Each structure stands twice: as structure tokens, then as C-alpha cells.
Amino acid sequence: MTIVVTGATGNVGGKVLRRLLAAGHPVRALTRDPSRAELPAGVEVVRADLDLPDTLPDALEGARRVFLMALGHNKRTHDANLVAVARKTGVEHIVQLSTLGVEEVDEEHDTPLGTWHRQAENALRESGLGWTILRPNGFMTQALGWAPAIRGEGVVRSPVADLPEALIDPEDIAEVAVRALTEPGHTGRAYALTGPAALTAREQVAALGEALGRPLRFEQISVEAHRAILAERYGEATAAGVAKALATVLESGDDFRGRLFPDLERVLGRPGRSFRDWASAHAAHFA
Ligand SMILES: NC(=O)c1ccc[n+]([C@@H]2O[C@H](COP(=O)([O-])OP(=O)(O)OC[C@H]3O[C@@H](n4cnc5c(N)ncnc54)[C@H](OP(=O)(O)O)[C@@H]3O)[C@@H](O)[C@H]2O)c1
């Protein structure tokens, strides 16, 4: 039975798609531009836009399961758009990419990032469809944003020097997503997904230096300077949401992001992949 994958040309969705394909499941990739999608052979590709609900019925036609992701400030509307159409086209189960913090931060101390994801989760929970919610900590792949400065100057600039974060390898998120899409026992579950250890940004940079065989410098920058860098990559609204979340954490010094949760190991039967292993596997991006 066809499984629809959103974000199929991207990071987590791309990994979900390839894993489903390798396991022999029929998959349909949703993309805004099939001509640029460059997806593997054997994938059915449909043009659709989560921002344009009229494009979604054809994309979901005949599908019973969906992997749902959306970006930043669009999360609440894009997820709600897909959920509303899915209810009408016969989708039975949606595996939703959310974020850690939805449950760990109370609404009074919430940040835009938390609010967007909480609203997206509520749209799914209240839909009457089957659901599994994945709440990952920060992705190890975020470190790829450091690659140009590491290659060019051997330096990493970040506002979070000493904040421990149990970052997760997106491959592990994809593996959990595929389990939830294809196995029984995950309906009505929300999984807090973390890596096996909490590392500060300085420790991540040291691990990258080891993988590269050369020491790297670390420079702490302000949250505002970081916001400006993010804005170039993700747009102003998402950058402002991320910056607000970071500023809140740095002011309070109290963060859920350093906590280790057991859910990933319970689902996969093994601990998550480590940052050191991720750094070794991706060293070529930084060399
Ligand atoms: N980054 C982190 O550290 C972190 C931590 C916790 C949770 N998260 C969650 O993970 C999400 C990011 O996941 P990711 O890294 O896998 O994302 P990503 O790869 O950067 O996302 C890109 C994908 O989004 C699709 N897309 C963008 N706009 C679209 C639209 N209007 N309609 C349909 N598809 C659209 C693109 O499809 P096309 O271009 O092919 O149309 C592309 O496949 C965040 O939004 C957040 O919810 C992230």
C-alpha cells in the first residue's frame, strides 16, 4: 500500500524515502518541483505544495500512510492543510516530524518554535486519524552549516558554546519513522528522540577536528549574529523563532536539550548513532 513521503527531496524525508524503497514498500514522493527532485528510480513522484491545499488530494489519492514534515513557521498551517485533506482521502495513519520541547516546555515559557510544533501536533491529534509523533532533539546535520567556515578558516562560530545537547543523527529519526509507518504498535505514541550523549558545541567542534585530523577554533558569537546567519539560510521568520528559543535557553541556563530519553533505544533496540561516528562519516564535507 502506497506511503506518501513529504520532504522527500530533503534531509529526514529523503532518508525515510530511501529506507522505505530499500525495504520494498511502494512510495510516493511529494515535491513542489518534480523536474528538480532527482529521486531514485522506482519512486512515484507527485507535484504538490503543502501551502496550496488544492494540490493535495491528488497527492494523497489511494495512500493510507503519510510521513509528514514541514518547515519552521509554516509548520502549523502546512501540517493542518495536509491533515485536513488526509481525513477526506482515506489516509489512516500519519507519522509526524515534530520537535523536542513541545512537552518539556510549558506553554507559559514557550517559544515560537515550540508553539508552531504544538499547534501542528494538535491538528493531527484532533483529526481522528491514527498518529505517531516524532520529537527529535537538534539534528547532527546542523553542523553542516559550519562546513564553509571550517573549510575556509578552520573556525566555528556559534552562540551556544557550553550548552550540552543530545543531538540526533537524522538517519536514526528516519529509521524510527519507517518503523512507525510499517509496523504495528506505534499508534498514539509520541517519541522523544535523542542521541546517545549530550555534547556542547565546543565538544562537537573538537570531535570534528579529530575526524579531520586538525584542530579547529571555536568563537562564541551573539544570538543576534547567529540569527542573521540563519535568516540567510531559512528566512527571517524561522530565524527569529530559533533565535528566541536559543536566547530563552541561554538566559535560563535550564535546558531539556541535554537530557537523554530512552524512546529511540526502545524502538530500535540499540542506542542512537554518536556524534563522533557522524563526524567521521561526514568528514569529507568539512575537509
Ligand atoms: N534542524 C533541527 O535541528 C531540528 C530539530 C528538531 C526538529 N526539527 C524538525 O525538522 C524539520 C526540518 O526537517 P529536515 O531537515 O528534514 O528539512 P529539510 O530537508 O531542510 O526540508 C526541505 C524539504 O521541505 C520540502 N518543502 C519545503 N516547502 C514545502 C512546501 N511548501 N510544500 C511541500 N514541501 C515543501 C522540500 O520539498 P521540495 O523542495 O521538493 O518541494 C524539501 O524536501 C523542522 O522544520 C522541524 O520541524 C528540526
The ligand as an ORCA input file, in Angstrom:
! r2SCAN-3c Opt
* xyz 0 1
  N      17.027     21.004     12.310
  C      16.887     20.590     13.559
  O      17.844     20.570     14.342
  C      15.519     20.135     14.020
  C      15.342     19.762     15.360
  C      14.092     19.287     15.764
  C      13.046     19.200     14.838
  N      13.248     19.587     13.541
  C      12.105     19.480     12.593
  O      12.593     19.031     11.337
  C      12.202     19.941     10.312
  C      13.296     20.003      9.258
  O      13.476     18.712      8.700
  P      14.529     18.460      7.531
  O      15.882     18.859      7.972
  O      14.315     17.080      7.016
  O      14.022     19.520      6.467
  P      14.667     19.900      5.048
  O      15.275     18.716      4.396
  O      15.518     21.108      5.203
  O      13.360     20.342      4.248
  C      13.357     20.507      2.877
  C      12.132     19.790      2.316
  O      10.960     20.582      2.592
  C      10.120     20.489      1.460
  N       9.241     21.654      1.389
  C       9.556     22.937      1.676
  N       8.488     23.742      1.471
  C       7.477     22.939      1.036
  C       6.134     23.167      0.660
  N       5.593     24.401      0.652
  N       5.386     22.094      0.278
  C       5.915     20.845      0.252
  N       7.182     20.562      0.600
  C       7.952     21.603      0.985
  C      11.080     20.459      0.295
  O      10.445     19.845     -0.805
  P      10.573     20.371     -2.324
  O      11.610     21.467     -2.361
  O      10.989     19.159     -3.092
  O       9.225     20.842     -2.658
  C      12.232     19.612      0.835
  O      12.057     18.244      0.544
  C      11.954     21.274     11.017
  O      11.015     22.078     10.324
  C      11.418     20.817     12.369
  O      10.034     20.597     12.275
  C      14.443     20.048     13.124
*
